[in-house]
Amino acid sequence: MSDNLHEECGVFGIIGNASAAAMTALGLHALQHRGQEAAGIVSFDGEHFHATRALGHVGATFGAEEIIGQLIGTAAIGHVRYATTGQTSSRNMQPLFADLDCGGFGLAHNGNLTNAYALRRELIKRGCIFQATTDTEVILHLVALSRQKTIVDRLVDALKQVQGAYSLVCLCKDMLIGVRDPHGVRPLVIGKHNNGYVLASETCALDIIGATFVRDVKAGEVVILSGNTLESLYPFGTAKSRFCIFEYVYFARPDSFLDSHSVYEARKQIGMELAKEAPTEADIVVPVPDSGVPSALGYAQQSGIPYELGIIRSHYIGRTFIQPTDRIRHIGVKLKHNANRKLIEGKRLVLLDDSIVRGTTSIKIVEMLRAAGAKEVHMRISSPPTKHACFYGVDTPEAEKLLAHTHSIEEMQKFIGVDSLAFISIDGLYRALGEKGRNNDKPQYCDACFTGDYPIALTDFEDNSYQLELSAMAGECG
């Protein structure tokens, strides 16, 4: 089981482009880091909808010209998916599509609904037949059952019944729709490409097709894109924006901009703040690649300790790599990382990583560095201790399996085998993002994985009657 946190999904949509499917495939390629287990595209040609979904990477599915050639039309939406602890299944691949009485409707979702199972049970009682175990299908059924007249009103009616974190891109016969939940937990941005519009989880997906960034979709906003027009609605009332702070720590690509923040610069600032909070005597600063690189640069810049690539990452090992036999299982982390012995032998290291989940990977990396001759290893983490599970669209283990939930920092230090261990403080993380610190009365971000302060009700997870169903269907949300 992975010892990293994973974003479950990335979404993309485009309208008013003769090469809509090809552009969507490129956008999904830029968002591949958000989900590597399945990809799909639904397009519309003015009369008919076309869909292709498959397990695997974007390039494997949409790299063939004949596949893209079948997805004709000037509008398309796409999705990349990361399944959590449950089994990856073809029936859960997105975008979902349904023929409704008002026309075809495609839907792609990033996030998690926290009352999906309560709603699902009620919908089944009403006669709904579910084909998948993803919570996204709940939205589809609610839209189908709505008595509102227009598809936008039906979607709003459906979303007023759900709780949770979501960014949606939806495709209808004459419009592209984007929505963020009232707290804006998951990201969604708007771009302009020639005479059409684009929606994407991150700005890096706009860059790859040459689109111009317009703005972020705001918390609780519904945007309707049709032709060369953009209409905006706020049907869910007012709520405090609580964007996921871990997007800046780890999830988003460093070349993206989120909420007007450069992700790369934010990570460098986190490293600089960490150097102020947790200085140490050392010879070199070493990142755990790739996620630890920007914060390590910031730590080195602030501390004056030289930055070096003391660990080299292989970029050719994916999640589907065949598990090694017992005879070579000791290779472990070296399948992905290898110590740069010449640089680290006899040196005191500051080792920078983005987070510690279970701690198993950290143990292996530290053992590898010591075996390569590191004199001291001082570990610095560019996020606060991850003590609580996420229910809003991020793959985290149960709290009891999180090392920081069950161990003190001193115990974690001993468990991992480092000479010292320090995390950035929650206030330090906020300062790195330009805030004075965390406003405990009105927090500026969702930081529940660090603080346990969940801004959205956890209906399914707090009702014991749903626990068996949740266990049976775990990992198939989003």
Solvent accessible surface area in square Angstrom, and as a share of the most:
residue,aa,sasa,rsa
1,M,173,0.77
2,S,35,0.23
3,D,15,0.08
4,N,57,0.29
5,L,4,0.02
6,H,29,0.13
7,E,6,0.03
8,E,3,0.02
9,C,0,0.00
10,G,0,0.00
11,V,0,0.00
12,F,0,0.00
13,G,0,0.00
14,I,1,0.00
15,I,16,0.08
16,G,36,0.35
17,N,15,0.08
18,A,96,0.74
19,S,54,0.35
20,A,1,0.01
21,A,3,0.02
22,A,34,0.27
23,M,38,0.17
24,T,0,0.00
25,A,11,0.09
26,L,80,0.40
27,G,0,0.00
28,L,0,0.00
29,H,104,0.47
30,A,1,0.00
31,L,0,0.00
32,Q,26,0.12
33,H,65,0.29
34,R,2,0.01
35,G,0,0.00
36,Q,40,0.18
37,E,32,0.15
38,A,2,0.02
39,A,1,0.00
40,G,0,0.00
41,I,0,0.00
42,V,1,0.00
43,S,0,0.00
44,F,16,0.07
45,D,49,0.26
46,G,54,0.52
47,E,140,0.63
48,H,110,0.49
49,F,42,0.18
50,H,48,0.21
51,A,51,0.40
52,T,29,0.17
53,R,79,0.29
54,A,32,0.25
55,L,94,0.47
56,G,25,0.25
57,H,89,0.40
58,V,4,0.02
59,G,46,0.44
60,A,89,0.69
61,T,14,0.08
62,F,10,0.04
63,G,60,0.57
64,A,39,0.30
65,E,149,0.67
66,E,113,0.51
67,I,44,0.22
68,I,36,0.18
69,G,47,0.45
70,Q,111,0.49
71,L,6,0.03
72,I,90,0.45
73,G,16,0.15
74,T,74,0.43
75,A,5,0.04
76,A,0,0.00
77,I,0,0.00
78,G,0,0.00
79,H,1,0.00
80,V,0,0.00
81,R,3,0.01
82,Y,6,0.02
83,A,2,0.01
84,T,25,0.15
85,T,81,0.47
86,G,22,0.22
87,Q,154,0.68
88,T,39,0.23
89,S,31,0.20
90,S,70,0.45
91,R,137,0.50
92,N,0,0.00
93,M,20,0.09
94,Q,2,0.01
95,P,0,0.00
96,L,20,0.10
97,F,61,0.25
98,A,24,0.18
99,D,120,0.62
100,L,24,0.12
101,D,126,0.66
102,C,47,0.28
103,G,26,0.25
104,G,11,0.10
105,F,0,0.00
106,G,0,0.00
107,L,0,0.00
108,A,0,0.00
109,H,0,0.00
110,N,0,0.00
111,G,0,0.00
112,N,16,0.08
113,L,2,0.01
114,T,0,0.00
115,N,13,0.06
116,A,2,0.02
117,Y,8,0.03
118,A,21,0.16
119,L,27,0.14
120,R,24,0.09
121,R,83,0.30
122,E,92,0.41
123,L,3,0.01
124,I,90,0.46
125,K,145,0.61
126,R,154,0.56
127,G,55,0.53
128,C,18,0.11
129,I,130,0.66
130,F,30,0.13
131,Q,126,0.56
132,A,4,0.03
133,T,16,0.09
134,T,0,0.00
135,D,4,0.02
136,T,0,0.00
137,E,11,0.05
138,V,1,0.00
139,I,0,0.00
140,L,19,0.09
141,H,32,0.15
142,L,5,0.03
143,V,0,0.00
144,A,44,0.34
145,L,67,0.33
146,S,10,0.07
147,R,231,0.84
148,Q,85,0.38
149,K,186,0.79
150,T,73,0.42
151,I,21,0.11
152,V,16,0.09
153,D,64,0.33
154,R,20,0.07
155,L,0,0.00
156,V,14,0.08
157,D,42,0.22
158,A,0,0.00
159,L,3,0.02
160,K,126,0.53
161,Q,76,0.34
162,V,15,0.09
163,Q,66,0.29
164,G,5,0.04
165,A,0,0.00
166,Y,4,0.01
167,S,0,0.00
168,L,0,0.00
169,V,0,0.00
170,C,0,0.00
171,L,0,0.00
172,C,7,0.04
173,K,120,0.51
174,D,81,0.42
175,M,34,0.15
176,L,0,0.00
177,I,0,0.00
178,G,0,0.00
179,V,0,0.00
180,R,17,0.06
181,D,0,0.00
182,P,36,0.23
183,H,39,0.17
184,G,0,0.00
185,V,1,0.00
186,R,1,0.00
187,P,2,0.01
188,L,0,0.00
189,V,0,0.00
190,I,0,0.00
191,G,0,0.00
192,K,53,0.22
193,H,20,0.09
194,N,120,0.61
195,N,115,0.59
196,G,1,0.01
197,Y,23,0.09
198,V,0,0.00
199,L,0,0.00
200,A,0,0.00
201,S,0,0.00
202,E,0,0.00
203,T,7,0.04
204,C,1,0.01
205,A,0,0.00
206,L,1,0.00
207,D,90,0.47
208,I,69,0.35
209,I,14,0.07
210,G,60,0.58
211,A,11,0.09
212,T,91,0.53
213,F,87,0.36
214,V,64,0.37
215,R,65,0.24
216,D,25,0.13
217,V,0,0.00
218,K,109,0.46
219,A,28,0.22
220,G,4,0.04
221,E,0,0.00
222,V,0,0.00
223,V,0,0.00
224,I,13,0.07
225,L,0,0.00
226,S,42,0.27
227,G,44,0.42
228,N,94,0.48
229,T,88,0.51
230,L,54,0.27
231,E,96,0.43
232,S,46,0.30
233,L,60,0.30
234,Y,114,0.43
235,P,37,0.23
236,F,37,0.15
237,G,55,0.53
238,T,142,0.83
239,A,47,0.37
240,K,98,0.41
241,S,52,0.34
242,R,17,0.06
243,F,11,0.05
244,C,11,0.06
245,I,0,0.00
246,F,3,0.01
247,E,0,0.00
248,Y,0,0.00
249,V,3,0.02
250,Y,53,0.20
251,F,10,0.04
252,A,2,0.02
253,R,79,0.29
254,P,55,0.34
255,D,73,0.38
256,S,0,0.00
257,F,104,0.43
258,L,1,0.00
259,D,75,0.39
260,S,99,0.64
261,H,53,0.24
262,S,25,0.16
263,V,0,0.00
264,Y,79,0.30
265,E,87,0.39
266,A,6,0.04
267,R,11,0.04
268,K,39,0.16
269,Q,78,0.35
270,I,1,0.01
271,G,0,0.00
272,M,35,0.16
273,E,22,0.10
274,L,0,0.00
275,A,6,0.04
276,K,120,0.51
277,E,64,0.29
278,A,13,0.10
279,P,94,0.59
280,T,32,0.19
281,E,134,0.60
282,A,15,0.12
283,D,46,0.24
284,I,10,0.05
285,V,0,0.00
286,V,0,0.00
287,P,0,0.00
288,V,9,0.05
289,P,15,0.09
290,D,65,0.33
291,S,28,0.18
292,G,0,0.00
293,V,36,0.21
294,P,6,0.04
295,S,3,0.02
296,A,0,0.00
297,L,53,0.26
298,G,0,0.00
299,Y,0,0.00
300,A,10,0.08
301,Q,114,0.51
302,Q,72,0.32
303,S,47,0.30
304,G,64,0.62
305,I,22,0.11
306,P,77,0.48
307,Y,57,0.22
308,E,55,0.25
309,L,86,0.43
310,G,0,0.00
311,I,2,0.01
312,I,84,0.43
313,R,69,0.25
314,S,41,0.26
315,H,117,0.52
316,Y,196,0.75
317,I,50,0.25
318,G,42,0.41
319,R,113,0.41
320,T,134,0.78
321,F,89,0.37
322,I,149,0.76
323,Q,132,0.59
324,P,18,0.11
325,T,83,0.48
326,D,117,0.61
327,R,213,0.78
328,I,79,0.40
329,R,119,0.44
330,H,154,0.69
331,I,56,0.28
332,G,25,0.24
333,V,20,0.12
334,K,109,0.46
335,L,52,0.26
336,K,74,0.31
337,H,9,0.04
338,N,80,0.41
339,A,14,0.11
340,N,43,0.22
341,R,125,0.46
342,K,180,0.76
343,L,48,0.24
344,I,0,0.00
345,E,99,0.44
346,G,47,0.45
347,K,70,0.30
348,R,70,0.26
349,L,0,0.00
350,V,0,0.00
351,L,0,0.00
352,L,0,0.00
353,D,15,0.08
354,D,5,0.02
355,S,12,0.08
356,I,4,0.02
357,V,2,0.01
358,R,45,0.16
359,G,0,0.00
360,T,63,0.37
361,T,37,0.22
362,S,5,0.03
363,I,37,0.19
364,K,94,0.40
365,I,1,0.00
366,V,2,0.01
367,E,105,0.47
368,M,11,0.05
369,L,0,0.00
370,R,88,0.32
371,A,75,0.58
372,A,4,0.03
373,G,27,0.26
374,A,10,0.08
375,K,133,0.56
376,E,51,0.23
377,V,0,0.00
378,H,20,0.09
379,M,0,0.00
380,R,11,0.04
381,I,0,0.00
382,S,5,0.03
383,S,0,0.00
384,P,8,0.05
385,P,22,0.14
386,T,2,0.01
387,K,84,0.36
388,H,48,0.21
389,A,11,0.09
390,C,26,0.15
391,F,45,0.19
392,Y,2,0.01
393,G,0,0.00
394,V,9,0.05
395,D,18,0.10
396,T,19,0.11
397,P,10,0.06
398,E,113,0.51
399,A,21,0.17
400,E,117,0.53
401,K,113,0.48
402,L,1,0.00
403,L,10,0.05
404,A,6,0.04
405,H,79,0.35
406,T,74,0.43
407,H,61,0.27
408,S,51,0.33
409,I,67,0.34
410,E,124,0.56
411,E,89,0.40
412,M,1,0.00
413,Q,52,0.23
414,K,176,0.74
415,F,93,0.39
416,I,3,0.02
417,G,34,0.33
418,V,10,0.06
419,D,63,0.32
420,S,27,0.18
421,L,13,0.06
422,A,21,0.16
423,F,21,0.09
424,I,1,0.01
425,S,47,0.30
426,I,43,0.22
427,D,58,0.30
428,G,0,0.00
429,L,0,0.00
430,Y,0,0.00
431,R,96,0.35
432,A,11,0.09
433,L,6,0.03
434,G,70,0.67
435,E,59,0.27
436,K,202,0.86
437,G,12,0.12
438,R,33,0.12
439,N,69,0.35
440,N,114,0.59
441,D,134,0.69
442,K,135,0.57
443,P,10,0.07
444,Q,40,0.18
445,Y,9,0.03
446,C,11,0.06
447,D,0,0.00
448,A,4,0.03
449,C,16,0.09
450,F,14,0.06
451,T,49,0.29
452,G,25,0.24
453,D,51,0.27
454,Y,60,0.23
455,P,26,0.17
456,I,17,0.09
457,A,57,0.44
458,L,15,0.07
459,T,46,0.27
460,D,0,0.00
461,F,64,0.27
462,E,128,0.58
463,D,56,0.29
464,N,128,0.66
465,S,68,0.44
466,Y,25,0.10
467,Q,67,0.30
468,L,151,0.75
469,E,42,0.19
470,L,17,0.09
471,S,81,0.52
472,A,86,0.67
473,M,23,0.10
474,A,46,0.35
475,G,11,0.10
476,E,13,0.06
477,C,16,0.09
478,G,0,0.00
